[in-house]
Amino acid sequence: MKNVVISGSGLFTPSQSISNDELVLSYNQYVDTFNTEHAAAIAAGDVIALEYSSSEFIEKASGIKSRHVLYKEGILDPAIMRPIFNKRGEDQIPEMVEMAIVAAKQALAQANKTVADIDLIICAASNMQRPYPALSIELQQQLGAAGYAFDMNVACSSATFAISNAVNAIRGGTAKTVLVVNPEFASPQVDYRSRDSHFIFGDVCTATIIEAEADCRSEQAYRILGMRLKTEFSNNIRCDIGYTEHCFSEQDPTVPFFKQQGRKVFKELLPIVADVILAEMAEQHLAPEQLKRLWLHQANINMNIFAARKILGREPLPEEAPLVLDTYANTASAGSIIAFHKYQQGLVSGDKAILCSFGAGYSVGCLVLEKC
């Protein structure tokens, strides 16, 4: 079977960021206004008073200290609490493609490849700015690449599922060099009026180059030894916006936003994650002590530590399971790729690692990697 590698990675980080303190100040001002306006109904027991948020609560619950966003304006205004930006026209590049161009060029440079080498582009993300024409095809046009392109969505597992699709395309002969991009423009999906979720997501884009090892010219390549994907339906993480929403006369104001039942997700999803990773490790005859790095989905610090502890059988060292949550927050499918891109120090040829993402679906994508 043809060996396939990840030969390069790229990362686009927006220049603007929002700290927990900024977010909490805005949210608590909104709470004061809401509770004042509904004071009578709250006293009568008809409306539940909103509770304050705090930076300490956010960091303890998630590990997040700040997040990058494309558009900061409006988010911190208690009267608006959403990003303000102009809708781009049909002759303008959408934000997700714009982010992907930057990350793609970085990944190409690291892989010592040019656009002429790319014959498949997969745009994989938790949300798409439009259903069609595919964002991947517009990215293909903007880069000047040949071949074909398609979009795909497996929520927060989109990146690992896309890399697996890229591997299968290369082994099946339908592509030679694949560009996978994960533009996560997540800030518009955040309900900044929700104490439980107003802090969760940030914006970012990652990219990876996937190719046959025989064609690889990169000094930072990782051989993909094994892949394991699993999905299991759950309602506990949802986003319900769709093209049929305009057909309903009474629209739920919460429809566009991400929502989850966090405790159920923690309890139900993490055992599936551990089972998938341990099953693929067993398939590859890989013992926990052989793992040098765990690049895990960056959703929540407690989930990451729990998963790493299950895999290693002990408390993970910070360098073994690096976190980017503190400055990037949850970046959906891009999270594990950010960790991979930023934390490869100290790995030498032959070292083994896990790249894993998990999320809504439920979905889990696990790759076993070896430094070339």
C-alpha positions in Angstrom: 0.0 0.0 0.0 1.3 3.4 -1.0 2.7 5.5 1.9 1.1 8.9 2.3 2.4 11.9 4.3 1.4 15.2 5.6 4.2 17.3 4.1 3.3 20.8 5.1 0.9 22.9 7.2 -0.2 26.5 7.3 -2.0 28.8 9.7 -3.9 32.0 9.3 -4.6 33.9 12.6 -6.7 37.0 12.6 -5.0 40.2 13.9 -7.9 41.1 16.3 -8.5 39.3 19.6 -10.9 39.5 22.5 -9.9 38.8 26.1 -12.1 37.1 28.6 -12.2 40.3 30.6 -13.5 42.3 27.6 -16.1 39.7 26.8 -17.3 39.4 30.4 -17.6 43.2 30.8 -19.8 43.4 27.8 -21.9 40.3 28.8 -22.4 41.6 32.3 -23.6 45.0 31.0 -26.1 43.1 28.9 -27.2 41.1 32.0 -27.8 44.3 34.0 -29.9 45.8 31.2 -31.9 42.6 30.7 -32.6 42.2 34.4 -33.6 45.8 34.8 -36.0 45.7 31.8 -37.6 42.5 33.1 -37.5 43.3 36.8 -41.3 43.0 37.3 -41.5 39.7 35.4 -38.5 38.3 37.3 -40.1 39.3 40.6 -43.3 37.6 39.5 -41.4 34.4 38.6 -42.3 34.6 34.9 -38.8 35.3 33.7 -35.5 33.9 35.1 -32.9 36.5 35.9 -29.7 36.2 34.0 -26.5 35.5 35.9 -23.2 37.2 35.6 -20.3 35.6 33.8 -16.6 35.9 34.9 -13.2 35.4 33.5 -12.5 32.9 36.3 -15.6 30.9 35.4 -14.6 30.8 31.7 -11.0 29.8 32.3 -12.0 27.1 34.8 -14.7 25.7 32.5 -12.8 25.7 29.3 -9.1 26.8 29.6 -9.8 29.8 27.3 -8.3 33.2 28.1 -8.8 34.9 24.7 -9.8 34.3 21.1 -9.0 35.7 17.7 -11.8 37.1 15.6 -12.0 38.5 12.1 -14.4 41.3 13.1 -14.3 42.6 16.7 -16.7 45.5 16.1 -20.1 44.9 17.5 -19.3 41.9 19.6 -18.5 43.9 22.7 -21.4 46.3 22.3 -24.1 45.2 24.8 -26.8 46.6 22.4 -25.5 44.6 19.4 -23.4 41.5 20.6 -22.6 40.2 17.1 -19.7 40.9 14.7 -20.4 43.8 12.3 -19.2 43.4 8.8 -20.4 44.1 5.3 -21.9 41.3 3.3 -19.6 40.6 0.3 -21.0 40.5 -3.2 -20.8 37.8 -5.8 -17.7 39.4 -7.3 -15.9 39.5 -3.9 -13.9 36.7 -2.2 -15.7 35.5 0.9 -13.9 35.6 4.2 -13.4 31.8 4.4 -11.7 31.7 1.0 -9.6 34.8 1.9 -8.3 33.0 5.1 -7.7 29.8 3.2 -5.5 31.5 0.6 -3.0 32.6 3.3 -2.9 29.3 5.1 -2.6 27.4 1.8 0.4 29.4 0.7 2.1 28.7 4.0 1.5 25.0 3.7 2.7 24.9 0.1 5.9 26.7 1.1 6.6 24.3 4.0 6.0 21.3 1.8 8.2 22.7 -1.0 5.3 22.5 -3.4 3.8 24.9 -5.8 0.2 25.4 -6.8 0.9 23.5 -10.0 1.5 20.4 -7.9 -2.1 20.5 -6.4 -4.7 18.4 -8.2 -7.3 18.2 -5.4 -8.5 20.8 -2.9 -10.8 19.9 0.0 -12.4 22.7 2.0 -13.5 21.1 5.3 -15.1 23.2 8.1 -17.9 23.2 10.6 -19.8 25.8 8.7 -19.8 27.1 5.1 -20.7 30.6 4.1 -22.7 29.3 1.2 -23.8 25.9 0.0 -22.6 26.4 -3.6 -20.7 27.2 -5.7 -18.3 25.3 -3.4 -15.8 27.5 -1.5 -13.1 25.0 -2.4 -13.7 25.6 -6.1 -13.4 29.3 -5.6 -10.2 28.8 -3.7 -9.0 26.6 -6.6 -9.7 29.4 -9.0 -8.0 32.0 -6.8 -4.9 29.9 -6.4 -4.8 28.9 -10.1 -4.8 25.2 -9.3 -5.9 22.4 -11.7 -7.7 19.2 -10.9 -10.9 19.2 -8.9 -12.2 20.5 -5.5 -15.1 19.9 -3.1 -16.4 21.1 0.3 -17.2 18.8 3.2 -18.5 19.1 6.7 -18.2 16.8 9.6 -18.4 19.5 12.2 -15.3 19.6 14.5 -13.9 16.4 12.9 -13.9 18.0 9.4 -10.1 18.3 9.2 -9.2 14.7 10.1 -12.0 13.3 7.9 -10.8 15.5 5.0 -7.2 14.3 5.5 -8.5 10.7 5.4 -10.3 11.4 2.2 -7.1 12.9 0.8 -5.2 9.7 1.7 -7.8 7.6 0.0 -7.8 9.7 -3.1 -4.0 9.4 -3.4 -4.0 5.7 -2.8 -6.9 5.3 -5.2 -5.2 7.3 -8.0 -7.6 10.1 -8.3 -5.1 12.7 -6.9 -1.4 13.1 -6.4 -1.1 16.1 -4.1 -4.0 17.3 -2.0 -4.5 20.7 -0.3 -6.9 20.5 2.7 -8.0 23.8 4.2 -10.1 24.4 7.3 -11.4 28.0 7.4 -13.3 28.3 10.6 -15.2 31.6 10.6 -17.0 30.7 13.8 -17.6 34.0 15.6 -20.9 34.8 13.8 -22.3 31.5 15.2 -21.7 32.4 18.8 -24.6 33.6 20.9 -22.9 36.3 22.9 -26.0 36.6 25.0 -25.6 33.1 26.4 -23.5 32.7 29.6 -22.9 29.0 28.7 -21.4 29.6 25.3 -20.5 33.3 24.7 -16.8 32.5 25.2 -16.3 29.4 23.2 -15.3 30.0 19.6 -12.7 32.0 17.7 -11.8 32.4 14.0 -8.8 30.8 12.3 -7.8 28.8 9.2 -5.4 25.9 8.9 -4.1 24.0 5.9 -2.2 20.8 5.2 -0.6 19.3 2.2 -1.1 15.5 1.7 0.9 13.5 -0.8 2.6 10.2 -1.5 5.8 9.8 0.4 7.7 9.0 -2.8 6.9 12.5 -4.1 7.7 14.3 -0.8 10.4 17.0 -0.8 9.6 18.4 2.7 11.9 18.2 5.7 8.9 18.2 8.1 6.8 15.4 6.8 4.8 12.9 8.9 3.9 9.4 7.5 0.2 8.5 8.1 0.4 5.0 9.6 -3.2 4.5 10.4 -6.6 6.2 10.2 -9.8 5.5 12.1 -13.1 7.3 11.7 -16.3 6.9 13.7 -19.7 8.6 13.8 -22.6 8.1 16.1 -25.7 10.3 16.0 -26.4 12.7 18.9 -28.6 15.8 19.3 -26.3 17.2 22.1 -24.4 19.6 19.8 -26.4 21.4 17.2 -26.6 24.2 14.7 -30.0 24.3 13.0 -29.7 27.1 10.4 -30.6 26.0 6.9 -32.1 27.0 3.6 -35.7 26.2 4.7 -35.7 28.6 7.7 -37.5 31.4 5.6 -40.4 29.0 5.1 -41.5 29.2 8.8 -43.6 32.2 10.0 -42.4 31.9 13.6 -38.6 31.8 13.7 -36.7 30.7 16.8 -34.2 33.5 17.5 -31.7 30.9 18.7 -31.7 28.9 15.4 -28.5 30.4 13.9 -26.4 29.7 16.9 -24.3 26.9 18.2 -25.8 25.1 21.2 -24.8 22.1 23.2 -25.5 20.1 26.3 -22.0 20.2 27.6 -22.3 17.7 30.5 -23.9 15.1 28.2 -21.2 15.7 25.5 -18.4 15.2 28.1 -20.0 12.0 29.4 -21.0 10.4 26.1 -18.3 11.6 23.6 -15.1 11.1 25.5 -15.4 7.3 25.9 -16.0 7.1 22.1 -12.9 9.2 21.5 -10.8 7.0 23.8 -12.1 3.8 22.2 -11.3 5.0 18.7 -7.8 6.1 19.5 -6.9 3.0 21.6 -8.4 0.7 18.8 -6.2 2.3 16.2 -3.1 2.2 18.4 -3.8 -1.5 18.9 -4.1 -1.9 15.1 -0.7 -0.3 14.7 0.8 -2.3 17.6 1.5 1.0 19.3 1.9 1.2 23.1 1.2 4.4 25.0 4.8 4.8 26.0 5.7 5.0 22.3 3.7 8.1 21.8 5.7 11.4 21.7 2.8 13.8 21.0 -1.0 14.0 21.2 -2.4 16.7 18.9 -6.0 16.7 20.1 -9.1 18.6 19.3 -9.1 21.9 21.2 -12.6 22.2 22.6 -12.1 22.2 26.3 -9.1 21.8 28.6 -10.9 19.3 30.8 -11.8 17.1 27.8 -8.3 17.2 26.5 -6.7 16.2 29.8 -9.3 13.5 30.3 -8.6 12.1 26.8 -4.9 12.2 27.1 -5.0 10.5 30.5 -7.1 7.7 29.0 -4.7 7.2 26.2 -1.4 7.4 28.2 -2.7 5.8 31.4 -1.3 8.7 33.4 -1.3 12.5 33.7 0.0 14.0 30.4 3.0 16.4 30.5 2.2 19.8 28.9 4.5 19.1 25.9 2.9 15.7 25.3 -0.6 17.1 24.7 -0.1 20.8 23.8 -3.0 23.2 24.2 -3.8 26.3 22.1 -7.1 26.9 23.8 -5.8 29.7 25.9 -5.2 32.1 23.0 -7.3 30.6 20.2 -10.3 29.2 22.1 -12.3 26.5 20.4 -11.6 26.8 16.6 -13.8 23.8 15.6 -12.1 21.5 13.0 -8.9 23.6 12.9 -8.0 23.1 16.6 -6.0 19.9 16.4 -4.2 21.2 13.2 -3.2 24.4 15.0 -1.6 22.3 17.8 0.1 20.1 15.1 1.4 23.2 13.2 2.7 25.0 16.3 4.0 22.1 18.4 6.4 19.8 16.5 9.5 20.7 18.5 11.6 17.9 19.8 10.3 15.2 17.5 12.8 13.1 15.5 12.6 10.6 12.8 10.6 7.5 13.9 8.7 9.3 16.6 5.0 8.4 16.8 2.1 10.8 17.5 -1.7 11.0 17.4 -3.7 13.6 15.6 -7.3 13.4 16.6 -10.5 15.6 16.4 -13.9 15.0 17.8 -17.2 16.8 17.9 -20.8 17.1 16.8 -22.3 14.1 15.1 -20.9 12.6 17.3 -17.8 12.3 15.1 -14.2 11.2 15.8 -11.3 11.2 13.4 -8.0 9.7 14.5 -4.7 9.6 12.6 -1.5 7.8 13.7 1.5 9.6 12.5 5.3 8.9 12.3 7.9 11.6 11.8 9.7 10.8 8.5 
